[in-house]
Amino acid sequence: MASEDGGAGPRDGSRPGLRFWNRLSFRLAGLFALVTVLAVVLVGVVVYGRQKREVEDAVGTQLLNIARIGSLLVDAQLHAQAVAAPGSSAYARVQKTLNAIRTEAVLPTPIYTLALEKGMARVAVTGDDGAVAGTVYTPAPDVAERLGWTFEDGVARYTGIYRNARGTWISAFAPVGGEAGKRLAVLVVDYPVEIYLDRLNELQFSILYASMAGALAALIVGLVMARHLTRPISALTRGVARVAEGDLSHALPVRSRDEVGVLTRAFNGMLEGLRQRDFIRNTFGRYVSPEVVKTLLESPEGLRFGGEKRVVTILMSDLRGYTRFAEQGDPARVMEVLNGYLARMTDIVVEYGGTINEFIGDAIFAIFGAPIPHADHAERAAATALAMQRAMTEINDTHVARGLPRFEMGIGVNTGEAVVGNIGSEQRAKYAVVGSAVNVAARIEGSTVGGQVFLSAVTYEQLRDKAEVLPPVSVELKGLAAPLLLYELRGLSGRFAQRLPEATTEDEEQRDVALALTCWVIDGKAVSKESLAGEVVRIGRRGLAARLARPLAPLTNVRLRMTYPASGHESAEGHASGDLYGKVTAGGTPTLIRLTSVDTADQHAIEMLLHPGTARAAGSA
């Protein structure tokens, strides 16, 4: 026996033999059995109490929700008529509503309402198989107290488990109509809980059987478990240490089904929960700044539906020329270009503390000052706009090197009061901003040409001491009663000091030409069928000057077609251009038009017009 104790002592006789009750393995086995029994009993007691509380909470909460919704479905005026005349059509209609609620909620007992008469609660309206209207309602003491509170303060409540002559129940009350302190009726929902109590009794026996089985198993396998007990505990210790260091990559193998196995599975479950938390944080962080993620995920109020009025700054941006590229380009490359652009702009918005509310195709809708309040939200938005335009220059350099077209971006910034908050449903929600400030920002963005940042007068007033702007432009925008003063932002001083690069001589270079021109006005998304004839008298990479049959108002969007001369095009005399798109920047004669979308072929043709000798030399080479 002494040699078979699984480690009680050496077999060489160097130590005197120990009686079995003095052996460490036996003590460990007995201790393990005792701890197992105590643990099972303790867990059982806790689980039993918790299960009982959860039965009350779960059933009570469900009944409370049914009662609240049911009270909203019951017409208070109609109910008052039903109380006054039990046999009336009003009574029948309220009764029908109660039966419908019962059917929809799959309740085994009828729903009824109580009304106070001379300090006593009486049944007012009940379902088909319920108590007779006018019957005195005699509740249990605990129920009477909570019911009285609901009659008094109009707050919906549910009871704990109580017993009466009809069985064991949980009830919920919700007021029907009236004002606080003057509620005349209460909707009552009862539910029998005997089946849950039977299950709890079964749980008690299960705990007892588990305790006995655990003690017996512990005595039998105690020696083996004593040898191997520390192995999974050590693994758990190492796993917890890795988690503390931020390593969530290693789950532990579950080698048993006992408490250690349960603990190991719980550890793995915790590990998965931490991974999901980090995944949510990292994924959400792709759309908003890290401090926004922290607020929304860690604050109890962060994900609550509802809104509040707040002064915020809205930034709207849009690419010029991308739509044509998307229509004509390879889908994979189109999405690659768009995702690269949006990724860069997203980094900039997040860096300055903004929240990207939405991507609308190639347009970006960002908000500053919500959900994280920043006192300098206008300055952050302006700095973001400048940084985005600066980044656009680098993006275009990369595009040109890859043989892709250049794009230009217009940005509008407006400050104003808006309603911000979470909207949607439990399945899908969104942090939204609503108000005229958003519409004005969109209108301002639509007034820009590529490379411009326009500030509204409200935004400019908050940045007057820091913003470097050009003289204001008064524009009349669709949907707005009064004209707006817009300021073109060129730079900022202070904490976010930066400025837009000056246009190069090459970009501003223009050449006198005489090219036949046909022009169509674009109103919204529709191109006018009526065309205007004209002549291009001066052209550059970014714009042109033209004499048109009639003047066009500034900010008018236009579609253009030119006819290139034989000396300016390699294929044929009088070759027509493709569709060019632009925006009128100055009316009169000549009309100045900023080009917003030019395809690669027309870019090459314009380059030949500007440098005919260089183009011919390149072509001959």
C-alpha positions as MATLAB code, in Angstrom:
seq = 'MASEDGGAGPRDGSRPGLRFWNRLSFRLAGLFALVTVLAVVLVGVVVYGRQKREVEDAVGTQLLNIARIGSLLVDAQLHAQAVAAPGSSAYARVQKTLNAIRTEAVLPTPIYTLALEKGMARVAVTGDDGAVAGTVYTPAPDVAERLGWTFEDGVARYTGIYRNARGTWISAFAPVGGEAGKRLAVLVVDYPVEIYLDRLNELQFSILYASMAGALAALIVGLVMARHLTRPISALTRGVARVAEGDLSHALPVRSRDEVGVLTRAFNGMLEGLRQRDFIRNTFGRYVSPEVVKTLLESPEGLRFGGEKRVVTILMSDLRGYTRFAEQGDPARVMEVLNGYLARMTDIVVEYGGTINEFIGDAIFAIFGAPIPHADHAERAAATALAMQRAMTEINDTHVARGLPRFEMGIGVNTGEAVVGNIGSEQRAKYAVVGSAVNVAARIEGSTVGGQVFLSAVTYEQLRDKAEVLPPVSVELKGLAAPLLLYELRGLSGRFAQRLPEATTEDEEQRDVALALTCWVIDGKAVSKESLAGEVVRIGRRGLAARLARPLAPLTNVRLRMTYPASGHESAEGHASGDLYGKVTAGGTPTLIRLTSVDTADQHAIEMLLHPGTARAAGSA';
ca = [
       0.000    0.000    0.000;
       2.764    2.391    0.886;
       4.371    1.927   -2.497;
       1.136    2.600   -4.331;
       0.186    5.916   -2.817;
       1.044    7.868   -5.947;
       3.864    9.832   -4.361;
       3.448    9.424   -0.595;
       7.071    8.437   -0.124;
      10.044    6.686   -1.744;
      10.056    2.931   -2.228;
      13.633    2.419   -1.082;
      12.737    2.316    2.594;
      14.762    5.418    3.426;
      11.672    6.771    5.205;
       9.447    4.861    7.596;
       6.057    3.949    6.167;
       3.152    6.324    6.796;
      -0.284    5.307    7.718;
      -2.678    6.013    4.909;
      -4.552    8.783    6.749;
      -1.258   10.598    7.276;
      -0.248   10.463    3.642;
      -0.302   13.691    1.703;
      -2.165   12.111   -1.191;
      -4.954   10.974    1.111;
      -5.140   14.355    2.769;
      -5.204   16.067   -0.575;
      -7.884   13.655   -1.778;
      -9.944   14.237    1.377;
      -9.452   17.969    1.211;
     -10.339   17.942   -2.465;
     -13.472   15.905   -1.717;
     -14.459   18.257    1.095;
     -13.764   21.343   -0.981;
     -15.642   19.802   -3.889;
     -18.701   19.100   -1.754;
     -18.569   22.551   -0.172;
     -18.014   24.197   -3.538;
     -20.890   22.356   -5.178;
     -23.192   23.129   -2.262;
     -22.084   26.756   -2.163;
     -22.433   27.156   -5.906;
     -25.796   25.453   -5.703;
     -27.015   27.811   -2.992;
     -25.798   30.822   -4.934;
     -27.213   29.525   -8.200;
     -30.505   28.659   -6.516;
     -30.827   32.130   -5.024;
     -29.724   33.756   -8.224;
     -32.059   31.640  -10.311;
     -34.919   32.583   -8.027;
     -34.052   36.257   -8.363;
     -33.617   35.868  -12.100;
     -37.038   34.248  -12.340;
     -38.523   37.251  -10.566;
     -36.508   39.731  -12.626;
     -36.968   38.011  -15.988;
     -40.667   37.251  -15.619;
     -41.346   40.536  -13.857;
     -39.520   42.549  -16.529;
     -41.391   40.793  -19.321;
     -44.712   41.339  -17.578;
     -43.778   44.971  -16.931;
     -43.067   45.505  -20.614;
     -46.359   43.849  -21.532;
     -48.182   45.995  -19.000;
     -46.542   49.214  -20.208;
     -47.232   48.485  -23.854;
     -50.738   47.326  -23.027;
     -51.464   50.529  -21.096;
     -50.457   52.518  -24.155;
     -52.791   50.468  -26.336;
     -55.760   51.059  -24.056;
     -57.560   54.299  -24.886;
     -57.895   56.175  -21.563;
     -61.102   57.987  -22.544;
     -62.631   54.806  -23.889;
     -61.646   53.016  -20.686;
     -63.318   55.710  -18.583;
     -66.512   55.171  -20.588;
     -66.193   51.397  -20.065;
     -65.848   51.848  -16.291;
     -68.956   54.025  -16.225;
     -71.001   51.609  -18.370;
     -69.785   47.947  -18.117;
     -72.206   46.696  -20.748;
     -71.504   49.390  -23.316;
     -69.721   49.169  -26.655;
     -66.831   51.031  -25.058;
     -66.438   48.178  -22.573;
     -66.481   45.646  -25.387;
     -63.825   47.554  -27.314;
     -61.516   47.817  -24.301;
     -62.130   44.132  -23.550;
     -61.223   43.285  -27.139;
     -57.983   45.233  -26.766;
     -57.108   43.368  -23.569;
     -57.807   40.008  -25.204;
     -55.651   40.976  -28.187;
     -52.769   41.882  -25.844;
     -53.149   38.571  -24.037;
     -53.185   36.627  -27.308;
     -50.182   38.465  -28.719;
     -48.174   38.001  -25.494;
     -49.282   34.328  -25.128;
     -50.447   34.779  -21.539;
     -52.255   31.914  -19.739;
     -54.420   34.258  -17.655;
     -56.643   37.177  -18.653;
     -55.508   40.790  -18.474;
     -57.706   43.172  -16.531;
     -57.847   46.721  -15.216;
     -58.544   47.996  -11.720;
     -60.172   51.248  -10.692;
     -60.297   52.923   -7.300;
     -63.732   53.409   -5.817;
     -63.922   54.890   -2.336;
     -60.422   53.729   -1.538;
     -61.014   50.160   -2.736;
     -59.670   48.533   -5.879;
     -62.323   46.963   -8.054;
     -62.087   45.086  -11.327;
     -62.959   47.589  -14.062;
     -62.538   45.743  -17.380;
     -61.409   42.152  -17.828;
     -60.923   39.585  -20.615;
     -63.499   37.035  -21.696;
     -62.783   34.512  -18.920;
     -61.698   36.941  -16.239;
     -63.333   38.225  -13.084;
     -66.650   40.022  -13.232;
     -66.442   43.797  -13.582;
     -67.038   45.524  -10.252;
     -65.599   42.659   -8.172;
     -63.508   43.830   -5.227;
     -59.804   43.063   -5.771;
     -58.179   41.671   -2.613;
     -54.422   41.474   -3.148;
     -51.707   39.883   -1.038;
     -49.932   42.333    1.352;
     -46.841   42.784   -0.850;
     -49.036   43.219   -3.903;
     -51.305   45.713   -2.125;
     -48.345   47.897   -1.217;
     -46.921   48.036   -4.764;
     -50.372   48.448   -6.292;
     -51.052   51.349   -3.963;
     -47.803   52.994   -5.027;
     -48.747   52.678   -8.676;
     -52.163   54.228   -8.017;
     -50.437   56.994   -6.104;
     -47.490   57.977   -8.303;
     -48.400   56.432  -11.676;
     -45.133   54.452  -12.006;
     -45.362   50.964  -13.519;
     -44.096   48.165  -11.232;
     -43.920   44.430  -10.864;
     -44.112   42.280   -7.749;
     -41.914   39.552   -6.380;
     -43.136   35.973   -6.163;
     -46.244   35.808   -3.968;
     -48.876   33.213   -3.114;
     -52.631   33.363   -2.761;
     -55.514   30.911   -2.892;
     -55.150   30.557   -6.660;
     -51.446   29.645   -6.669;
     -48.015   31.286   -6.957;
     -47.758   34.422   -9.077;
     -45.842   37.430  -10.288;
     -47.870   40.487  -11.320;
     -47.135   43.771  -13.078;
     -49.078   47.038  -12.965;
     -49.122   49.990  -15.354;
     -51.298   53.121  -15.131;
     -53.965   53.785  -17.753;
     -54.383   57.501  -18.539;
     -54.770   60.321  -16.016;
     -52.161   62.584  -14.429;
     -49.576   61.838  -11.769;
     -51.372   61.549   -8.430;
     -54.774   61.328  -10.117;
     -54.639   57.957  -11.825;
     -57.998   56.264  -11.798;
     -57.138   52.930  -13.407;
     -54.288   50.404  -13.496;
     -53.663   47.606  -15.991;
     -52.790   44.283  -14.263;
     -50.925   41.357  -15.830;
     -50.653   38.128  -13.760;
     -48.463   35.122  -14.512;
     -48.283   31.737  -12.692;
     -44.720   30.709  -11.785;
     -45.240   27.208  -10.380;
     -43.375   25.659  -13.300;
     -40.310   27.797  -12.537;
     -40.417   26.881   -8.858;
     -40.645   23.202   -9.762;
     -37.507   23.609  -11.808;
     -35.799   25.310   -8.885;
     -36.735   22.341   -6.682;
     -35.256   20.050   -9.294;
     -32.159   22.203   -9.166;
     -31.929   21.617   -5.414;
     -31.981   17.848   -5.875;
     -29.478   18.168   -8.721;
     -27.169   20.070   -6.416;
     -27.489   17.390   -3.764;
     -26.774   14.581   -6.220;
     -23.850   16.515   -7.634;
     -22.407   16.978   -4.160;
     -22.575   13.271   -3.388;
     -21.204   12.279   -6.771;
     -18.458   14.864   -6.519;
     -17.371   13.655   -3.088;
     -17.248   10.021   -4.220;
     -15.393   10.885   -7.417;
     -12.963   13.067   -5.483;
     -12.100   10.215   -3.112;
     -11.540    7.823   -5.993;
      -9.473   10.039   -8.251;
      -8.000   12.282   -5.574;
      -4.539   10.795   -5.873;
      -4.499   11.311   -9.638;
      -5.932   14.778   -9.382;
      -3.421   15.728   -6.690;
      -0.635   14.969   -9.147;
      -2.169   16.784  -12.082;
      -4.089   19.544  -10.372;
      -1.379   22.134  -10.544;
      -0.751   21.648  -14.269;
      -3.892   23.404  -15.617;
      -3.725   25.960  -12.815;
      -0.240   26.864  -13.907;
      -1.459   27.115  -17.485;
      -4.243   29.434  -16.355;
      -1.758   31.533  -14.428;
       0.428   31.911  -17.486;
      -2.628   32.693  -19.594;
      -3.789   35.423  -17.223;
      -0.293   36.900  -17.234;
      -0.340   37.022  -21.037;
      -3.737   38.737  -20.985;
      -2.404   41.270  -18.481;
       0.393   42.012  -20.960;
      -2.144   42.493  -23.759;
      -1.653   39.163  -25.557;
      -5.110   37.810  -26.460;
      -3.980   35.318  -29.087;
      -3.597   32.125  -27.056;
      -6.618   30.147  -25.884;
      -6.049   27.316  -23.426;
      -6.873   23.683  -24.247;
      -9.721   22.247  -22.174;
      -8.491   18.873  -20.879;
     -11.201   18.091  -18.345;
     -14.839   18.618  -17.532;
     -14.449   19.399  -13.862;
     -14.191   22.760  -12.156;
     -10.774   23.364  -13.651;
     -12.200   22.645  -17.083;
     -15.084   25.005  -16.389;
     -12.607   27.632  -15.290;
     -10.557   27.078  -18.424;
     -13.618   27.430  -20.640;
     -14.606   30.553  -18.752;
     -11.126   31.941  -19.309;
     -11.390   31.205  -23.024;
     -14.820   32.847  -23.064;
     -13.379   35.906  -21.374;
     -10.542   35.923  -23.893;
     -13.018   35.835  -26.779;
     -15.002   38.647  -25.180;
     -11.870   40.774  -24.916;
     -11.065   40.049  -28.566;
     -14.555   41.102  -29.610;
     -14.286   44.245  -27.508;
     -10.994   45.138  -29.176;
     -12.457   44.279  -32.589;
     -15.416   46.590  -31.973;
     -13.127   49.312  -30.675;
     -10.748   48.989  -33.630;
     -13.555   48.730  -36.200;
     -15.482   51.682  -34.766;
     -12.195   53.551  -34.569;
     -11.978   53.431  -38.365;
     -14.954   55.790  -38.505;
     -14.550   58.067  -35.521;
     -11.743   59.276  -33.335;
     -10.468   57.056  -30.487;
     -11.936   59.331  -27.821;
     -15.348   59.009  -29.479;
     -15.035   55.223  -29.422;
     -14.133   55.303  -25.753;
     -17.073   57.545  -24.891;
     -19.668   55.584  -26.837;
     -18.508   52.141  -25.680;
     -17.750   52.922  -22.046;
     -20.385   55.511  -21.177;
     -23.797   54.161  -20.119;
     -25.392   57.027  -22.043;
     -23.233   56.617  -25.145;
     -25.482   54.239  -27.062;
     -28.853   55.486  -25.842;
     -31.302   56.541  -28.526;
     -32.287   60.207  -28.556;
     -30.823   63.554  -29.448;
     -29.837   66.950  -28.124;
     -29.324   70.374  -29.615;
     -25.722   71.398  -29.896;
     -23.672   73.945  -31.802;
     -21.394   71.974  -34.112;
     -19.329   72.498  -37.240;
     -20.148   70.493  -40.357;
     -17.592   69.647  -43.038;
     -18.736   68.484  -46.469;
     -16.312   67.440  -49.199;
     -16.784   66.082  -52.705;
     -14.474   64.954  -55.504;
     -14.652   66.569  -58.906;
     -14.329   64.233  -61.888;
     -14.577   60.963  -59.989;
     -18.052   60.101  -61.279;
     -16.829   59.982  -64.874;
     -13.823   57.903  -63.824;
     -16.151   55.488  -61.996;
     -18.396   55.127  -65.048;
     -15.553   54.483  -67.489;
     -12.927   52.755  -65.346;
     -12.323   49.177  -64.334;
     -14.487   48.403  -61.245;
     -11.614   46.985  -59.223;
      -9.413   50.000  -59.904;
     -12.308   52.394  -59.303;
     -12.868   50.949  -55.817;
      -9.126   50.843  -55.123;
      -8.795   54.542  -55.913;
     -11.881   55.454  -53.880;
     -10.821   53.412  -50.856;
      -7.329   54.875  -50.939;
      -8.743   58.395  -51.049;
     -11.288   57.778  -48.286;
      -8.702   56.067  -46.077;
      -6.384   59.068  -46.278;
      -9.155   61.571  -45.623;
     -10.522   59.491  -42.745;
      -7.138   59.536  -41.019;
      -7.074   63.330  -41.276;
     -10.617   63.797  -39.926;
      -9.928   61.479  -36.979;
      -6.577   63.144  -36.293;
      -8.317   66.489  -35.731;
     -11.034   65.023  -33.514;
     -13.842   64.863  -36.061;
     -16.481   62.198  -36.510;
     -17.208   60.855  -39.986;
     -20.972   60.717  -40.062;
     -21.278   59.225  -43.527;
     -19.572   58.409  -46.820;
     -21.839   59.336  -49.731;
     -20.034   57.850  -52.696;
     -16.901   59.963  -52.987;
     -18.352   62.638  -50.685;
     -17.494   62.888  -46.979;
     -19.841   64.220  -44.301;
     -17.979   64.924  -41.051;
     -19.022   66.600  -37.814;
     -16.915   68.432  -35.230;
     -18.099   69.115  -31.685;
     -20.181   65.944  -31.282;
     -20.401   63.446  -29.756;
     -17.235   64.697  -28.033;
     -17.718   68.401  -27.280;
     -14.762   70.500  -28.417;
     -14.851   74.221  -27.704;
     -12.634   74.771  -30.760;
     -14.713   72.628  -33.144;
     -14.755   75.340  -35.839;
     -10.958   75.619  -35.769;
     -10.585   71.831  -35.920;
     -12.896   71.628  -38.941;
     -11.039   74.392  -40.762;
      -7.678   72.746  -40.046;
      -9.078   69.436  -41.281;
     -10.210   71.043  -44.541;
      -6.752   72.529  -45.154;
      -5.038   69.236  -44.354;
      -7.393   67.369  -46.705;
      -6.603   69.740  -49.584;
      -2.886   69.414  -48.900;
      -3.198   65.636  -48.892;
      -5.108   65.815  -52.184;
      -1.990   67.194  -53.845;
       0.009   64.140  -52.738;
      -2.767   61.781  -53.830;
      -2.834   63.353  -57.297;
       0.946   63.065  -57.631;
       0.588   59.345  -56.922;
      -2.271   59.059  -59.422;
      -0.288   60.742  -62.191;
       2.649   58.415  -61.563;
       0.299   55.433  -61.965;
      -1.372   56.768  -65.098;
      -4.580   57.695  -63.281;
      -6.464   60.984  -63.746;
      -6.089   63.898  -61.366;
      -9.032   64.723  -59.132;
      -9.940   67.915  -57.350;
     -11.913   68.317  -54.161;
     -14.234   71.051  -52.953;
     -14.929   71.523  -49.227;
     -17.660   73.491  -47.480;
     -17.577   74.251  -43.734;
     -20.491   75.638  -41.719;
     -21.139   76.171  -38.012;
     -24.616   76.129  -36.531;
     -27.073   74.526  -34.188;
     -28.106   70.965  -34.999;
     -29.759   68.005  -33.330;
     -27.242   65.203  -32.713;
     -27.814   61.735  -31.307;
     -28.406   58.067  -31.984;
     -31.193   57.094  -34.355;
     -32.343   53.751  -35.741;
     -33.375   50.501  -34.105;
     -31.900   47.910  -31.788;
     -30.677   45.973  -34.850;
     -29.080   48.910  -36.658;
     -28.272   52.318  -35.283;
     -26.424   55.388  -36.427;
     -25.041   58.522  -34.825;
     -26.722   61.264  -36.832;
     -26.778   65.043  -37.087;
     -29.892   66.810  -38.340;
     -30.646   70.465  -38.968;
     -30.329   73.396  -41.313;
     -26.619   73.641  -40.515;
     -26.113   70.405  -42.461;
     -28.094   71.636  -45.477;
     -26.192   74.924  -45.539;
     -22.854   73.078  -45.409;
     -23.922   70.975  -48.398;
     -24.930   74.114  -50.324;
     -21.597   75.748  -49.497;
     -19.682   72.695  -50.709;
     -21.656   72.785  -53.955;
     -20.448   76.360  -54.510;
     -16.777   75.401  -54.462;
     -14.511   74.461  -57.305;
     -11.647   72.004  -57.018;
      -9.055   72.967  -54.435;
     -11.263   75.473  -52.610;
     -12.362   75.572  -48.978;
     -15.358   77.828  -48.339;
     -16.308   78.933  -44.817;
     -19.702   80.296  -43.885;
     -19.843   83.689  -42.193;
     -20.689   82.010  -38.859;
     -17.615   79.791  -39.036;
     -15.417   82.681  -40.117;
     -16.530   84.779  -37.126;
     -15.186   82.099  -34.794;
     -11.861   82.056  -36.661;
     -11.503   85.736  -37.511;
      -8.242   86.140  -35.579;
      -6.687   82.950  -36.975;
      -8.036   82.482  -40.496;
      -6.386   83.764  -43.637;
      -9.168   84.236  -46.189;
      -9.820   85.901  -49.504;
     -12.420   88.703  -49.793;
     -15.943   87.366  -49.168;
     -18.212   86.329  -52.012;
     -21.971   86.823  -51.789;
     -23.871   83.934  -53.326;
     -27.530   83.063  -53.597;
     -28.070   79.384  -52.922;
     -31.045   77.221  -53.740;
     -33.358   76.715  -50.792;
     -32.027   79.712  -48.824;
     -34.016   82.945  -48.582;
     -31.058   85.299  -48.165;
     -27.683   85.308  -49.912;
     -24.680   83.907  -48.023;
     -21.276   85.461  -47.528;
     -18.632   82.814  -48.208;
     -14.964   83.135  -47.309;
     -12.323   81.131  -49.173;
      -9.902   79.785  -46.566;
      -6.216   79.886  -47.459;
      -4.514   79.300  -44.114;
      -4.711   79.150  -40.316;
      -2.485   80.352  -37.513;
      -2.379   79.164  -33.931;
      -2.467   75.614  -32.667;
      -3.329   74.066  -36.057;
      -1.253   76.468  -38.151;
      -0.997   75.522  -41.822;
      -1.907   76.934  -45.199;
      -2.692   75.794  -48.704;
       0.198   75.737  -51.153;
       0.221   78.530  -53.677;
      -0.722   77.596  -57.215;
       2.325   76.930  -59.366;
       3.074   78.998  -62.427;
       2.609   75.873  -64.483;
      -0.900   75.268  -63.120;
      -1.936   78.890  -63.705;
      -0.387   79.106  -67.184;
      -2.903   80.038  -69.901;
      -2.706   80.530  -73.652;
      -4.783   82.605  -76.063;
      -6.725   80.378  -78.441;
      -9.765   80.502  -80.700;
     -11.733   77.273  -80.251;
     -15.379   76.693  -81.115;
     -17.354   75.918  -77.983;
     -20.758   74.414  -77.189;
     -22.069   74.807  -73.641;
     -24.962   73.182  -71.743;
     -26.162   74.398  -68.348;
     -26.505   71.763  -65.599;
     -29.324   72.323  -63.127;
     -29.003   69.886  -60.235;
     -28.355   66.546  -61.943;
     -30.131   67.417  -65.216;
     -28.330   68.741  -68.299;
     -30.277   71.371  -70.238;
     -31.316   70.348  -73.759;
     -30.710   73.904  -74.970;
     -27.090   74.605  -75.839;
     -25.126   77.840  -75.977;
     -22.637   78.534  -78.723;
     -19.438   80.313  -77.919;
     -15.713   80.572  -78.393;
     -12.834   79.745  -76.076;
     -10.438   82.692  -76.126;
      -8.022   81.549  -73.419;
      -7.308   78.115  -71.913;
      -5.243   76.572  -69.139;
      -4.974   73.301  -67.298;
      -7.569   74.294  -64.713;
      -9.833   76.697  -66.514;
     -10.743   78.694  -69.575;
     -12.233   82.025  -70.666;
     -15.027   81.983  -73.230;
     -17.338   84.346  -75.050;
     -20.839   82.905  -74.867;
     -24.062   83.782  -76.678;
     -25.488   84.935  -73.332;
     -23.872   85.471  -69.917;
     -24.098   82.833  -67.185;
     -24.379   83.493  -63.476;
     -21.427   82.652  -61.225;
     -21.455   79.124  -59.700;
     -23.437   77.761  -62.664;
     -22.384   74.192  -63.475;
     -21.829   73.526  -67.175;
     -20.941   70.785  -69.626;
     -18.593   71.814  -72.460;
     -17.392   70.539  -75.801;
     -14.576   72.189  -77.761;
     -13.227   71.728  -81.254;
      -9.440   71.445  -81.388;
      -7.532   72.861  -84.391;
      -5.413   70.616  -86.587;
      -2.237   72.097  -85.133;
      -3.362   71.208  -81.628;
      -4.445   67.611  -82.163;
      -2.604   64.710  -83.690;
      -5.469   62.721  -85.236;
      -7.583   64.944  -87.467;
      -8.418   68.543  -88.198;
     -11.293   69.922  -86.227;
     -11.359   67.031  -83.790;
     -14.030   67.462  -81.101;
     -13.247   67.098  -77.451;
     -15.041   64.780  -75.089;
     -17.389   66.102  -72.427;
     -15.701   68.555  -70.088;
     -17.394   69.776  -66.916;
     -16.860   73.046  -65.137;
     -18.261   75.786  -62.926;
     -18.620   79.465  -63.813;
     -16.421   81.518  -61.496;
     -17.085   84.928  -63.065;
     -19.803   86.045  -65.473;
     -19.577   88.779  -68.057;
     -17.401   88.900  -71.111;
     -15.426   86.794  -71.241;
     -16.987   84.202  -68.919;
     -14.434   82.475  -66.653;
     -15.015   78.749  -66.166;
     -13.090   76.500  -63.774;
     -12.741   72.977  -65.183;
     -13.858   70.339  -62.676;
     -13.718   67.156  -64.782;
     -11.405   66.526  -67.739;
     -10.566   63.057  -69.043;
      -7.039   61.948  -69.890;
      -7.355   62.500  -73.650;
      -8.541   66.094  -73.207;
      -5.851   66.748  -70.613;
      -3.309   65.714  -73.231;
      -4.964   67.887  -75.886;
      -4.946   70.937  -73.588;
      -1.297   70.275  -72.788;
      -0.510   70.345  -76.534;
      -2.343   73.654  -76.854;
      -0.237   75.109  -74.047;
       3.079   73.671  -75.300;
       2.709   72.744  -78.978;
       6.441   72.492  -79.635;
       7.075   70.237  -76.651;
       4.093   68.026  -77.514;
       5.228   67.566  -81.118;
       8.747   66.744  -79.997;
       7.417   64.178  -77.553;
       5.213   62.701  -80.244;
       8.062   62.447  -82.796;
      10.314   60.846  -80.214;
];
